[in-house]
Amino acid sequence: MLRVRKSAVGWVVALALTAAGLTPASPAAAHPTIDWHPCAADDSAECGTLSLPVDWARPRGERFDLALARRVATPATRQGTLVFGPGGPGDSGVDRVVNGSSRFSADLRRRFDIVSFDPRGTGGSNPVVCSRALLAQQPQLIADQAQFDATLAGNALLRADCRARTGPLYDHVDTISAARDLDAIRAALGERQLTFHGSSYGTLLGEQYAELFPHRVRAMVLEAAVDHSVGTRAFLDTQAVTSQDAFDEFVAWCDRSAACALHGRDFRALWEGLRARAEAGTLTDPKRPGVVLTPFELSRLTHREFYDTRRWPGLAEWLGDMDAPTTVRSAGPSTGDAVAPYPFAVFCQDWSLPVRDYREYDEHLRRVARLAPDLRYPTAVFALATCLGTPTPVANPQHRLRVRTDVPLLIAATVHDPASGYNWATNVARQLGRHGVLLTYDGWGHGSYTTSPCVERAVDAYLIDQKVPSPGTTCPAVDPDV
């Protein structure tokens, strides 16, 4: 059974601080230092580790090493440190700094050390690892009550396996714990206040840090914000609407753009044909000969390409290549390691998405299919099966935000974001009230800072000079064909 701390009640900040033995004025840790050294993959970046408690309610108990990386600012223009919160869950902040720090403007990189990390339970920070065979048994969709019951039993076996292989950290990979890690990072960097940019799932980290440590926030950007206030039905419905909107926008682009390989064709009719073949078990992936695509996989892989408009031409070609029946061959047994990383364990400690039985599960699927009639199976439905049977209460359940920062948080939202929907961003903005400002990008893709020069300028002005955009500020869409 999961070990649940009193701080797991989440939004009651005072209780959370008390449970961890902290007060708002006390430091998160004894200001440990980070031993920086050149990264093995690129010695122009620095890597290091920070020893942290597995359980913040027991700060003198077992510990683990959090992996970090940084690129230092130009000494003459340095203002401080910008900490980047990676998405996922499971994205590597270390990899982002070592290989992808150019996501930030040259001006930001001159003024701020860029620091990021692999959140607890992921990457190089004591990752959750599990039996590959048990992970492979998780169903994408549940077909009946018997499979529902089998999934409950299989998930219980998987949790026990992951806990045995991962160690004590397995029960403490929730984002509230990661928010306390973030404050320890701030202290170890010698920063009085935190300057933070979170992307996608990294925005949940930022939101919860702002709740716990409101007066330690200097500036905080939430790009593609997660709304952690929604229950099972609202979680599925908002994600379904968001996914269908992204599908519709892709179809509209294909209809108007010669850059689409399917331009001039009836795309929805083609899609219906592909989906019918997937339902019949006769659709194969042209990129992976012999791999049969299920209806869920067809939707998932298509949806993933909506994240970046630069991928849209390739998506159209891929779908066009599939629009020719091929002989189905077995891909053969999978080979490889007996264990695999499982960062999605973080999600199941952050979200309570209970489903009583197969009847309720099927009702969810039918309703979602009405909201997303083309994609039919938005990726969010996988979360129901994956987290089914998670002991409750989960460590970090959903709640409405209660943020009382001295400066407003900047929510950078994309109208046609396929993953963190604009419906989530506007709801987060309502929860923040005067403690948040919504900056809207009228375009497409998951995120906006690297897509829109207008968003980049506004975000940089906020992070560098704490210049907050006026309420209602919008940035024009960037044409995918330009």
C-alpha positions in Angstrom: 0.0 0.0 0.0 1.2 3.5 -0.8 2.6 5.5 2.1 0.7 8.7 2.2 1.9 11.7 4.1 -0.4 14.2 5.8 0.9 16.7 3.2 -0.9 14.7 0.5 -4.0 16.8 1.0 -2.3 19.2 -1.4 -4.1 22.5 -1.5 -4.2 23.2 2.3 -0.8 24.8 2.2 -0.5 25.3 6.0 -1.1 21.7 6.6 1.3 20.6 3.9 4.1 22.8 5.4 3.4 21.5 8.9 3.4 17.9 7.8 6.9 18.3 6.3 8.2 20.0 9.4 8.5 23.4 7.7 7.1 26.8 8.2 6.8 29.5 5.5 9.9 31.2 6.8 12.1 28.2 7.3 14.6 26.9 4.6 13.7 23.8 2.6 17.0 22.2 3.5 20.4 23.1 5.1 21.5 24.8 1.9 23.4 21.9 0.4 25.7 22.6 -2.5 25.9 21.1 -5.9 29.2 19.8 -7.1 29.3 20.9 -10.7 31.5 19.2 -13.3 31.7 19.1 -17.1 28.9 16.9 -18.6 30.2 13.8 -20.2 28.0 14.4 -23.3 29.1 18.0 -23.8 31.7 19.6 -21.6 30.5 23.1 -22.4 27.6 22.3 -20.0 27.9 21.4 -16.3 26.3 18.5 -14.6 25.8 17.7 -10.9 23.7 16.0 -8.3 21.9 17.2 -5.2 21.2 14.8 -2.3 17.6 15.1 -1.2 15.2 13.3 1.2 13.1 10.5 -0.3 10.2 11.6 1.9 10.1 15.3 2.8 8.1 14.4 5.9 11.2 12.6 7.1 14.0 14.9 6.0 16.6 12.9 8.0 15.5 9.6 6.5 16.6 7.9 3.2 18.0 10.0 0.4 18.4 10.0 -3.3 20.5 11.9 -5.8 18.7 14.4 -8.1 20.5 14.9 -11.4 20.9 18.5 -12.7 22.6 20.4 -15.5 23.3 24.0 -16.2 24.8 26.4 -18.8 26.2 29.5 -17.3 25.3 33.1 -18.3 27.8 35.6 -19.7 29.5 37.0 -16.5 29.2 40.7 -17.6 25.5 40.5 -18.1 24.4 37.8 -15.6 21.3 38.5 -13.6 20.7 35.2 -11.9 19.4 31.7 -12.6 16.5 30.5 -14.6 15.2 27.0 -13.7 13.4 25.1 -16.4 10.7 22.6 -15.4 10.5 19.8 -17.9 7.3 18.2 -19.2 6.1 14.7 -19.5 6.0 13.3 -16.9 9.3 11.8 -17.8 11.1 14.5 -19.9 14.7 15.0 -19.0 15.6 18.5 -18.0 19.3 17.5 -18.0 19.0 16.5 -21.6 17.2 19.7 -22.4 20.1 21.8 -20.9 22.9 19.7 -22.5 21.3 19.3 -25.9 18.5 21.8 -26.2 19.1 25.0 -24.3 18.6 26.9 -27.5 14.9 26.7 -26.8 15.6 29.9 -24.8 16.6 33.2 -26.6 20.2 34.3 -26.8 19.3 37.3 -24.6 17.9 35.0 -21.8 21.0 32.8 -22.0 23.3 35.8 -21.7 21.5 37.0 -18.5 20.6 33.8 -16.7 22.3 30.5 -15.9 19.9 28.0 -17.5 19.4 25.1 -15.0 17.2 22.1 -15.2 16.9 18.6 -13.7 15.4 15.2 -14.0 12.4 15.2 -11.6 12.5 12.5 -8.9 11.6 9.1 -10.3 12.7 9.9 -13.9 15.8 10.0 -16.0 19.0 10.2 -13.9 17.1 10.8 -10.6 16.4 7.3 -9.2 14.0 6.5 -12.1 11.0 4.3 -11.5 11.8 1.0 -13.2 9.4 -2.0 -13.7 9.1 -5.3 -15.5 8.9 -4.8 -19.2 6.6 -7.8 -19.5 4.1 -6.4 -16.9 4.1 -3.1 -18.6 3.4 -4.7 -21.9 0.3 -6.4 -20.4 -1.4 -3.0 -19.7 -4.3 -2.7 -22.1 -4.7 0.4 -24.2 -8.5 0.1 -23.9 -10.6 -2.1 -21.7 -13.2 -4.2 -23.6 -15.4 -5.8 -20.9 -15.8 -6.4 -17.2 -13.5 -9.4 -17.2 -10.7 -7.3 -18.7 -11.5 -4.5 -16.2 -11.0 -7.0 -13.4 -7.8 -8.3 -15.0 -6.5 -4.8 -15.3 -7.1 -4.1 -11.6 -5.1 -7.3 -10.7 -2.4 -6.6 -13.3 -1.9 -3.0 -12.0 -1.5 -4.3 -8.5 1.2 -6.7 -9.6 2.9 -3.9 -11.6 2.9 -1.5 -8.6 4.5 -4.2 -6.4 7.1 -4.9 -9.0 7.9 -1.3 -9.6 8.2 -0.7 -5.8 10.6 -3.7 -5.4 12.8 -2.6 -8.3 12.8 1.1 -7.7 13.1 1.2 -3.9 11.5 3.6 -1.4 11.3 6.5 -3.8 8.6 4.8 -5.7 6.0 5.9 -3.2 7.2 9.5 -3.3 7.4 10.6 -6.9 4.4 13.0 -6.7 4.8 16.6 -7.9 4.2 18.1 -4.4 7.4 16.3 -3.4 9.1 17.6 -6.6 8.0 21.1 -5.6 10.0 20.8 -2.4 12.9 19.5 -4.4 12.7 22.6 -6.5 13.0 24.8 -3.4 16.0 22.8 -2.4 17.5 23.5 -5.8 16.8 27.2 -5.4 18.5 27.2 -2.0 21.5 25.2 -3.3 21.9 27.7 -6.2 22.1 30.6 -3.7 19.0 32.3 -5.2 16.8 34.2 -2.7 13.8 33.9 -5.1 13.0 31.5 -7.9 12.9 32.5 -11.6 11.1 29.6 -13.3 9.8 28.5 -16.7 7.7 25.4 -16.7 6.5 23.6 -19.9 3.5 21.3 -20.1 3.6 18.9 -17.2 6.3 21.2 -15.7 3.7 23.8 -15.2 2.1 21.6 -12.5 5.4 21.8 -10.7 5.4 25.6 -11.0 1.8 25.9 -9.8 2.4 23.8 -6.8 5.6 25.5 -5.9 3.8 28.8 -6.1 1.2 27.5 -3.6 3.8 26.2 -1.2 6.3 29.0 -1.4 4.5 32.1 -2.7 6.9 34.7 -1.4 9.9 32.9 -3.0 8.7 33.4 -6.5 10.5 36.2 -8.5 8.9 35.3 -11.9 7.2 32.2 -13.1 6.1 31.3 -16.7 3.5 28.5 -17.2 3.8 27.5 -20.8 1.0 25.1 -21.9 -0.5 25.0 -18.5 -2.0 21.9 -16.8 -5.3 22.3 -15.0 -5.0 20.2 -11.9 -8.5 21.0 -10.7 -10.6 18.6 -12.9 -12.0 15.3 -11.9 -12.3 12.1 -14.0 -15.2 13.3 -16.3 -13.9 16.9 -16.8 -10.3 15.6 -17.4 -11.5 13.3 -20.2 -13.9 15.8 -21.7 -11.5 18.7 -21.8 -8.9 16.5 -23.4 -11.3 15.1 -25.9 -12.4 18.6 -27.0 -8.8 19.7 -27.2 -7.8 16.7 -29.3 -10.7 17.1 -31.7 -9.9 20.8 -32.2 -6.3 19.9 -33.1 -7.6 17.3 -35.6 -10.0 19.8 -37.2 -7.2 22.4 -37.5 -4.9 19.9 -39.2 -7.7 19.0 -41.7 -8.3 22.7 -42.4 -4.6 23.2 -43.0 -4.5 20.2 -45.4 -7.5 21.6 -47.3 -5.9 24.9 -47.9 -2.2 24.0 -48.2 -0.3 22.5 -51.1 2.3 21.4 -48.6 -0.1 18.7 -47.4 0.5 15.5 -49.4 -3.3 14.8 -49.2 -4.3 18.3 -50.4 -7.3 18.1 -52.6 -8.5 14.7 -51.2 -11.4 14.0 -48.9 -9.3 13.7 -45.8 -12.1 12.7 -43.4 -13.1 9.8 -45.8 -9.5 8.7 -45.9 -9.3 8.8 -42.1 -12.5 6.8 -41.7 -11.0 4.1 -44.0 -7.8 3.9 -41.9 -9.8 3.7 -38.7 -12.0 0.9 -40.1 -8.9 -1.1 -41.1 -7.4 -0.5 -37.6 -10.7 -1.8 -36.0 -10.4 -4.9 -38.3 -6.7 -5.5 -37.4 -5.4 -5.0 -40.9 -3.7 -1.6 -40.6 0.1 -1.6 -40.5 2.6 1.2 -39.8 4.6 2.0 -43.0 7.5 3.2 -40.8 7.6 -0.1 -38.9 6.9 -3.0 -41.3 4.8 -5.7 -39.8 3.6 -3.6 -36.8 -0.2 -3.6 -36.7 -1.8 -0.4 -35.5 -4.7 -0.6 -33.1 -7.4 2.1 -33.3 -5.9 3.6 -30.1 -2.4 3.6 -31.6 -3.6 5.2 -34.8 -5.1 8.0 -32.8 -2.2 8.4 -30.4 0.5 8.5 -33.1 -1.5 10.9 -35.2 -2.3 13.2 -32.2 1.4 13.3 -31.3 2.3 14.9 -34.6 -0.1 17.8 -34.0 2.3 19.0 -31.3 4.5 20.9 -33.8 3.3 22.3 -37.2 6.6 21.5 -38.7 5.6 17.8 -38.4 2.3 18.3 -40.3 3.7 17.6 -43.8 5.3 14.4 -42.5 2.1 13.3 -40.8 0.2 13.8 -44.1 2.7 11.6 -45.9 2.5 8.9 -43.3 -1.2 8.8 -43.4 -1.1 8.7 -47.2 1.3 5.8 -47.2 -1.1 3.9 -45.0 -3.9 4.5 -47.4 -2.9 1.4 -49.4 -3.7 -2.0 -48.0 -0.6 -4.1 -47.2 -0.1 -7.6 -46.1 -0.2 -7.9 -42.3 2.8 -9.8 -40.9 3.8 -10.5 -37.4 6.5 -8.2 -36.0 7.9 -11.1 -34.0 8.6 -11.2 -30.3 10.0 -8.2 -28.6 13.6 -8.4 -27.4 15.6 -6.2 -25.1 16.0 -5.5 -21.4 13.7 -7.2 -18.9 13.1 -3.9 -17.2 12.0 -0.5 -18.5 11.7 3.0 -17.0 8.1 4.0 -16.1 7.8 7.7 -15.6 4.0 7.6 -15.8 4.1 6.4 -12.2 4.3 10.1 -11.4 1.0 10.8 -13.1 -0.8 8.1 -11.0 0.4 9.8 -7.8 -0.7 13.2 -9.0 -4.2 12.4 -10.3 -7.2 10.6 -8.7 -9.3 9.3 -11.7 -11.5 6.6 -10.1 -13.7 4.4 -12.2 -16.0 2.0 -10.3 -16.6 -0.7 -12.9 -16.6 -1.5 -16.6 -20.0 0.1 -17.1 -18.8 3.5 -15.9 -15.6 3.1 -17.9 -17.6 2.3 -21.1 -19.9 5.4 -20.5 -16.7 7.5 -20.4 -15.5 6.1 -23.7 -18.9 6.6 -25.4 -19.1 10.2 -24.2 -15.5 11.0 -25.2 -16.2 9.5 -28.7 -19.1 12.0 -29.1 -16.9 14.9 -28.2 -14.0 13.7 -30.4 -15.8 11.9 -33.2 -12.7 11.6 -35.4 -9.8 10.7 -33.1 -12.3 8.8 -30.9 -9.6 7.7 -28.4 -7.7 10.7 -27.1 -4.5 9.8 -25.3 -6.2 10.7 -21.9 -8.3 7.5 -21.9 -5.1 5.5 -21.5 -4.6 7.1 -18.1 -7.8 5.5 -16.8 -6.5 2.0 -17.5 -3.0 2.8 -16.4 -3.9 4.2 -13.0 -6.9 1.9 -12.4 -6.8 0.6 -8.8 -4.3 3.1 -7.5 -4.7 3.2 -3.7 -6.5 6.3 -2.5 -6.1 8.9 -1.4 -3.3 9.5 -3.9 -0.4 11.5 -2.7 -1.2 14.7 -4.7 -4.9 14.8 -5.6 -6.5 17.5 -7.8 -7.6 20.8 -6.2 -8.4 24.3 -7.2 -5.3 26.5 -7.1 -4.7 28.8 -4.1 -1.8 31.0 -5.1 -1.0 34.2 -3.3 2.3 35.2 -4.9 3.7 38.7 -4.7 4.0 38.8 -8.5 1.5 37.5 -11.1 2.4 34.2 -12.8 2.5 34.4 -16.6 0.4 31.8 -18.4 1.5 31.4 -22.0 -1.3 29.6 -23.8 -1.9 28.4 -27.4 -5.5 28.5 -28.7 -5.1 25.3 -30.7 -2.7 23.4 -28.3 -3.4 19.7 -28.9 -2.3 18.6 -25.4 -2.7 21.3 -22.8 -5.9 22.8 -24.1 -6.8 26.4 -24.1 -9.7 25.4 -21.9 -7.2 24.4 -19.3 -5.2 27.6 -19.6 -8.3 29.8 -19.2 -9.5 27.8 -16.2 -6.0 28.1 -14.5 -6.2 31.9 -15.2 -9.5 32.0 -13.4 -8.2 30.1 -10.4 -5.1 32.4 -10.2 -7.2 35.6 -10.4 -5.1 38.7 -9.9 -2.1 36.4 -9.2 -2.0 35.4 -12.9 -2.0 36.9 -16.4 -3.0 35.0 -19.6 -0.9 35.6 -22.7 -2.6 34.0 -25.7 -1.0 32.8 -28.9 -3.6 32.5 -31.7 -1.9 29.6 -33.4 -1.1 25.9 -33.2 1.2 23.4 -31.5 2.0 22.3 -28.0 3.6 25.4 -26.5 4.3 28.8 -27.9 7.6 30.3 -26.8 9.7 28.6 -29.6 6.9 29.1 -32.2 5.9 32.8 -31.8 8.5 35.6 -31.8 5.7 37.7 -30.2 5.4 35.3 -27.3 9.2 35.0 -26.9 9.5 38.8 -26.6 6.7 39.0 -24.0 8.1 36.1 -22.0 11.6 37.5 -22.1 10.5 40.9 -20.9 8.6 39.3 -18.0 11.6 37.0 -17.0 14.3 39.7 -17.4 12.5 42.9 -16.3 9.4 41.5 -14.6 7.3 43.4 -17.1 3.9 41.8 -17.0 1.8 41.8 -20.2 -1.5 43.7 -20.1 -4.5 41.4 -19.5 -6.0 40.2 -22.8 -2.7 40.4 -24.7 -2.7 38.2 -27.8 0.0 37.2 -30.3 -0.9 36.5 -33.9 -0.7 33.0 -35.4 2.4 32.1 -37.4 1.4 30.5 -40.7 2.7 26.8 -40.8 3.6 27.3 -44.5 5.8 30.4 -44.0 
